[in-house]
Amino acid sequence: MRLRLILGDQLSETVSSLHNVDKINDLVLICEVHSEATYVKHHKKKIAFLFSAMRHFAEDLLNQGYNVLYTKYDDEANTGSLLGEVKRVLNIHRIEKIILTKPNEYRLFSEILKWSEILGFPVEIKDDDRFLCTTEDFNLWAKERKQIRMEFFYRNMRRKYSILMDGDQPIDGQWNFDNDNRKPPKAGLDIPQTYLSAPDLITNEVLKVVDKSFPDHFGDLYPFNFAVTREQALEALEEFISRRLQNFGTYQDAMVEGEPWMFHSHISFYLNSGLLNPLECIKQAEEAYHRGFAPINAVEGFIRQILGWREFVRGVYWLKMPEYKSVNYLEATRKLPSFYWTGETEMNCLHQCVSETRENAYAHHIQRLMVLGNFVLLAGIHPDEVNEWYLLVYADAYEWVELPNVTGMILFADGGVVGSKPYAASGAYINKMSNYCKKCKYKVSEKTGPDACPFNYLYWDFIIRNEKKLRSNPRMGLIYKNLDRMDHEKYITIKSDSDLFFNKLEKDEKV
């Protein structure tokens, strides 16, 4: 008899740990455990989503004749850890081997590598073949290059899977339509509602458990409307393809107050937990283009997020860990401001994005990068503080995807492994891509002074503060030429305004 352990982000019947399963004699173990729910204080909705999806997945396996052992969080005998639950099974059943798919977080993978010695049992760890690029193939690709860049990796993946290709060349003659995907929001946009699923009996039971067991965790638990089964996740994908994909490209960078979902797909929850597989999502979008339902800029932009960026950051994660977790190229030291938990700030853009994150366990990529991320970059917040926040607040966050996005893309803490330059911006960018500035206490048109948008002077303070590290970056040359031409009085005012702002942050005063 073999014990097949399924982790909470491996909710797919095609997962490698179930390959060649003997439904009658093998045991499938799925566990809700304290150690995984609390290694950071995950958003309540994230825990509820995973527990409910796990229970529905187990029920589906049972209905198909699998021999499933399931540990609920509030079971009296629950040991609180994956290893403890495995030991409990070994004490009851005659197990000859433990089989599982490689965890996608280095933390957990390192723990499980020790199990065979601890347990005195053979533990077989299978590769996770739900991804489209193996870590071995990524490492070989990266080894041949002085710099690894997502764009060139993405082109290789397009060719490998023949996605949006005309022979060996991209359809419509371009690999990337990102320049067509930066339109600001216009008045009167008709933005469809995201997919909503009413909680069933299983989900309602989970919600009660989460409400009782995680009262001090971040975020709003209700309302809860995530898809929690594969069938529902497929409905969410179809709804995106039919209702939002056609406008996704044009407005993927746009932000509108009170519209957290915009035209995005909101399927990362389901991709990263295993309810959807990446290639089926890519193929459906590609088919929408070929059938004339969605334009090339929308379809290519969506596919690039999955086939390009998602696979790229996973490759970077396994290529660079464990050292990657401790890099801090810009030597940032400040603590994360309290308003990242409360949303209580006079900066309306940050108030909107934090509030929507608390409510939904979701924010789209420009909110994460150019508002929430831009601020922590400009303010010099320590990478550990920022990484923990991003990991726990979003329902689609796992370290393999979160860490390269935050350390590399948001903070430039890796010195240029993921991105070729810091994604720093003043308030002008936020004003262009959103309507947040219209209701803000601060004036985005003012560069310095008490009424000025803090992003404006913090941007230049960041450029000044990090000059030794950034001036030699070829993509920063023009910015430093502008700094060289800056009036000395303005230079002094920027430093003074920034110091006043940081003093308020340190005293936890409202800013």
C-alpha positions, 0 to 999 in steps of 0.5 A: 500500500502506498500513501499519496500525499496531496498538498493544498495547491495540488488540487488536480487529478492529473497531478504527478503524485496520482500517476499510476494510482491504485484507487482501491489499495493506495491511500490519498491523504489531504490535510488542513494543518495549522503549520501551513495555515499560519507560517504567515497569517494568511488572509482569511479568504485565502484560508477559506478558499483553500480549505473549501477547495481541498474538501471539494477535491477530496469529495470528488476523488471519493466519488470516483472511487479513490481511497481518501483520508482527509484531515479537517482543521478542527478534527480532535486528532489533528496533529497540526502539521503535515509530518504529524499527519503522515506519522499518524497514518503510518501508525495505523496503516501498512504503508510501503512508500510515501509518494508526493509531488514536489512542493512549490515552496522551498521552505516546505520542500526542504522539510520534506527532503528530511522525511525519509530519514525521520520516518525510516520510510522511502519518500518519492518526490515527483516533479510537478508537471503542471508547469509548462517549463521544467526547472531543469529546462529553465536552468539550461536556458538561463545558463546560456545567458549573461542576463535572463529576461522574460521577453526572450524566455517567453518567445522560446515558450511561444515557439515550443508550444506553437502559441499564436505562431505563424510557422516560426514567426509570431502572428501579426508580426509582433511578439509583444503588444504591450504598447497597446495595453496601456490605455488609461480608463475612460468615462463610462466604461462598462465593467462586467462583474467578476465570477461569483459562486454562492457558498454551498454546505461545505464552504459554509462549514469552512467559513465557520471554522476560519471565522472561529480559528483565525480571528486575528488574521488579516482581511474580510472573510465575508462575502465569500464568492470564490470558485472552489471546484474545478467545474466552477473554476472552468466557469470562471475562465469561460466567463472571462473569455466571453465577457472581459477578454476583449477589453483586457488588453486595452485596459489591463493597466487601468485603475478605477476607484470602486472597481477592483476587478476591472477586465482581469481574469481573476483565475490566478487563484485557480491556476496556482491551486491546481483547479485549472491548468495553464495550457487549457487557459492559454488555448481557450484565449488563443481560440477566442482570437482565431474565432474573432472574439478578442483582439490580438493585443488582449489575447497576447497580453493574457497569454504572456502573463501565463506562458511568459511571466508565470513560468519565468518567475517560477524558474527564477525562484528555483534557480536562485533559492535559497539565497534569493530570499535574503537579497537586499541590493538597495539596502532598504531598512524601513518597517512597513507602515501600519496603513498597509494593514488598516488602509488608513492613509490620506493617499487615496490610491493606497487607501483604495488598494489596501482596502480592496486587498483587505476586502477581496484578497485580490488586487490586479497587477498594476495596483500591486506593482505601481501603487502598493509596490511603488510606494514600498520601493520609494520609501525603502521598506525592508524586503522581508517586511514587504515579502511577508505582506504580499505573501499573506494578503493575496489568495493567489500568493505562494512564495514561488510566485510572490518572491520574484515578483516582490524582490525582483520586480517591485523592490529591485532588491535582486539588483536586476535579475528579474527586471532591468531597472526599478519600477519607480514612478511619481504621482503622474503615472498613477494620475494617468492610469487611474481616477484615484487622484481626483478625490485625494487630499494631496495634489498630484500637480504639486511637486513639493510642499505639504499639499504635494503628492508624496509620490512626487518628492519620494520619487526623487528622494529614491533617485538621490538616495540610491544614486551610487547603485543606479546611476550606472544602469543604462536605463536610468541615464536620462533620469540622472541627467534630469537630476543633474539639471535640477535646481539646488533649492528644489533638491534641498526641498525634496530632501526636506519634504521626504525627511518630514514624511519619513519622520511621520511614518516612524512615529506612525502618524497618519500620512 
